[in-house]
Amino acid sequence: MEIGTDTVTDDKAVSHSIVLLDSPTNLFRNLILPLATTNETVMHMVLALSALSLAATGQPQHYPSALRHKQRSMRLIREQIASGAVSAANDANVIVILMLSVFEISDNCQVSWSTHLSAALDLMRLARSRSSAAMQINSQVIEFVSRFFLVKDALGRSACRKVAKIMHEVPPVDSNEIDPSIGCSYELVNIISRITDLGRDMRDPVTNKRTWHKETLRLEEQLDTLIQLLPTTYLQQIDALSPESLTPPTTPSDKPISILLNTSLLYQTAAKLFFQATLRSLNPQTPKARSLITEIIGYSQQLSPTHLRSAHLWPLFVGAVYSTGDDEERVWFLDQFDIMEKKSQALVARGVLTRVKGIVDNVWKRRDLDCDVVGGSEGEGIGDWEKYVQPLSEGLSLG
């Protein structure tokens, strides 16, 4: 059977393996698959992801086909850009660039995914510079692609503290409603991005320390009081999610509501740990750190193994790198990465996990060998995250 003749295979690769939940609002199905039936460039990228998904789950003979379809799609889009950059700024090409990023991340975390991000921004910027009558990228596509890259950029740069590539390039998104495709709200994504910015500002000699500290207090309060709301399609059963609740939802663990609630709490708890590690130089052996890691494990256990997806990579990474000398705890985190590595529904994470596990293992070894960790560095000097995680995480994708 040739890749692409099986629409179920294509649907799973595009609609199921990238998002947390395949909800009615899943634009990977509602937008990309219909476009693939009318546009050759998009079609080849759908086929490329289908073949890559099969290759990643025990059928390596499909990998050459994945590369061929990807190269064909790239040739087509280059030809369009060469014939006229203005006409190339259209829905299909922006979607193709998004899918190229997904492919590169899924294919052993190729760092070129960030180059595709820049290309998508260039095309959308070009479209915005034209008159509205001539606009060839519709607002739904711009919102979809922008949000996708916003999350990739925010989570990826959290590890290495790079400057945002996309935050100021797209319309602001600050909703506290949980997006079923990512498992948390865009308000929380923005908080994570702001933590990264403040962590970088902390080392800038021109930063006003008093103003900086006030901003961190404001952000900490926003994070602690954030209530992430379920999407309207799920509100018939539960109205809101309280971040103070440490009791897992009472709904069955295989229900979409339970998956969303546990995932959003997992993200929010990991964000709290990330805040403390980045802006308060929290020692990983303190009771506060241990408590947050215990919560991360608790919410993850409600999802593992059946419902682990690529969306869970960032919070698991944050918890793992801050795990201390408890071998059982560390083995548990490694087990979660191994589970994700075997899942066809975690295509994006599969390509990153080899590097993620290498970083986590390196952080553990370096911290364990560093006698200074006993005294800690809370509040002053180089913090644990800055010392152990940041130097290893250039170009890492965690979304």
Secondary structure, 3 states (H helix, E strand, C coil): CCCCCCHHHHHHHHHHCCCCCCCCCCHHHHHHHHHHCCCHHHHHHHHHHHHHHHHHCCCHHHHHHHHHHHHHHHHHHHHHHHHCHHHHCCHHHHHHHHHHHHHHHHCCCCCCHHHHHHHHHHHHHHHHCCCHHHCCCCHHHHHHHHHHHHHHHHHHHHHHCCCCCCCCCCCCCCCCEECCCCCCEHHHHHHHHHHHHHHHHCCCCCCCHHHHHHHHHHHHHHHHHCCEECCHHHCCCCCEECCCCCCCCCCCCCCHHHHHHHHHHHHHHHHHHHHHHHHCCCCCCCHHHHHHHHHHHHHHHCCCCCCCCHHHHHHHHHHHHCCCCCHHHHHHHHHHHHHHHCCHHHHHHHCCHHHHHHHHHHHHHHHHHCHHHHCCCCCCCCCHHHHHHHHHCCCCCCC
